[in-house]
């Protein structure tokens, strides 16, 4: 299973420190339950994209 997060806005005119990366997380297993997907794919991708822990905790609470 793979998740890719990329910016929707054209960032060619942005300063390098203001650009968001394209983030791809790959897990070699396709048989994951929703909590596993959140833990192994979504949470690491959001962190790499620049979201803080408080925002990610909000996503985790959505699952409960």
QUICORNOR-V76905 format. One record per pair of residues at least 6 apart in sequence whose ideal C-beta (glycine too) atoms are under 7 Angstrom apart, sorted by the first residue. I is the first residue (numbers start at 0). J is the second residue. D is the distance in Angstrom with one decimal. If there is no record, write none. Layout:
i | j | d
I | J | D
I | J | D
//
This chain:
i | j | d
0 | 26 | 5.2
0 | 28 | 6.7
0 | 29 | 5.2
0 | 31 | 5.9
0 | 40 | 6.5
1 | 23 | 6.4
1 | 24 | 7.0
1 | 25 | 4.7
2 | 24 | 5.3
2 | 40 | 4.4
2 | 41 | 6.6
2 | 44 | 5.3
3 | 21 | 6.7
3 | 22 | 6.9
3 | 23 | 4.5
4 | 22 | 4.8
4 | 44 | 5.0
4 | 48 | 5.2
5 | 21 | 4.2
6 | 19 | 4.5
10 | 18 | 4.7
10 | 19 | 7.0
19 | 48 | 6.0
19 | 49 | 6.3
20 | 47 | 6.9
20 | 48 | 6.9
22 | 44 | 5.0
22 | 47 | 4.4
22 | 48 | 5.2
24 | 40 | 5.1
24 | 43 | 5.2
24 | 44 | 4.9
26 | 39 | 5.2
26 | 40 | 6.2
31 | 39 | 6.9
33 | 62 | 6.3
34 | 62 | 6.1
37 | 58 | 6.9
37 | 59 | 6.5
37 | 62 | 5.6
41 | 58 | 6.7
42 | 55 | 5.5
45 | 55 | 5.5
46 | 55 | 6.8
//
